[in-house]
Amino acid sequence: MTEKKKVFVLDTNVILHDSACIHQFQEHDVVIPINVLEELDNFKKGSDSLSFHAREFTRTLDSLSGDRLFNGGVPIGPNLGKICIKLDREFDPNLAANFSTAKPDHHILNIAYLLAKECADQEVTLVTKDVNLRMKAKAVGLMAQDYRTDHVKDLNQLYTGTRVEDNVDPELIQLLYAPPYEFDSARLAFEKKLKPNEFLILRGDRKSALAVFDDEAGKIRHIDKVPASGITPRNAEQTFALDALLNEKIQLVSLTGKAGTGKTLLALAGALKQMKSYRQILMARPIVALSNKDIGFLPGDIQSKLDPYMKPLYDNLGVIEHSEGETKRSRVGKLLEEKKLVIEPLSYIRGRSLVNICFIIDEAQNLTPHEIKTIITRAGDKTKIVFTGDIYQIDHPYLDSHSNGLSYLIEKMKGQRLYAHVNLQKGERSELADLASDLL
């Protein structure tokens, strides 16, 4: 028995999240409220990802319709449903009594609500990334759901990049402490197959070792605690992180963990240690305001407005300067002055040629999957990209731990030879910071 065809009404934020979203609803029909097109019109001009999605979607819609009218809908593609545009209508009395007609969201809700009443034989669902709008829809008896195509389903199963193996043969552990500091991976049986660049904590009866799986050579290789730019790793995960950052064969690295685990500091230290290998180090972070006032409300010129957002990166550079000692303390300042080390908002990086560059993106959990893809696909020859962030600390209004670009990256890239991931668990900022992170 075939599933009955459904109707999905899309909110603007779904399209701005993924301009190709209409191809994800299989044989079901898609409705675009006219208010959504009006809102998209406001986003068309610009160079950021929202503008890209707005333009791309309207081009797709124009291409689908061609010389035809939207009356009755037009086919989206083979084995897919139809898409149509619904004009604005007078508010249903039930909605008019509870919601302001001045908000575009309520007009979208009204169109979906009236459509559900008229199509009683079909399931009509409002698809929106706005949690409040979903709650409003459900309050009036209308089905609503998030756009989940690029969601990571189970965060508990998300790849950590590290595994612990107990009861390892002491002879194998001893091999890691003597030249050539490795052994064939076939000599150690694993319950689950190892992934390329997966890190290992191997424990025997009396001795343990830190190691990594070199898939290309088929070896388990020993890892030492190696300092970088005056920063010495304090735990196993930090040791793994620096190994991945300093490995020239690994072109893409992601570091996750709560505040104080050293993600950004390690990324910067690793990049500075390899400064001679790169033409430039670029550090960037997405600008997501933590309050309802965006950057335009801040006083001063553009640099003054941006400084509060970039300050954490400068703070980490200050730690490295202090760790390197007096003789090298001016090195970071000199690199900044010569533009060998550049700190900018992520939006300023768009259009740049990323060739022979170490590109560090901080707070990457506030990026969408499409933004992550856009950044990686700009990587040129001899470029390394490092994403750092905490997937449980989302500031973006329409992203969560399941739908953010960093979680999506980890899920999709695990098992690739050019990629390594480390989830940093132990906070090293201070005992007080750890206590606050765990209890508050």
Helices and strands as residue ranges (DSSP letters): E 7-10, H 12-17, G 21-24, E 29-33, H 34-41, H 49-65, E 74-75, E 82-86, H 93-96, H 104-118, E 124-127, H 131-139, E 143-145, G 155-157, E 162-165, H 170-175, E 182-184, G 185-187, E 199-203, E 208-214, E 219-222, H 236-246, E 252-257, H 263-273, G 275-277, E 280-285, G 295-297, H 302-324, G 326-328, H 331-337, E 341-345, G 346-348, E 357-361, G 364-366, H 369-376, E 384-389, H 405-413, E 419-424, H 431-439
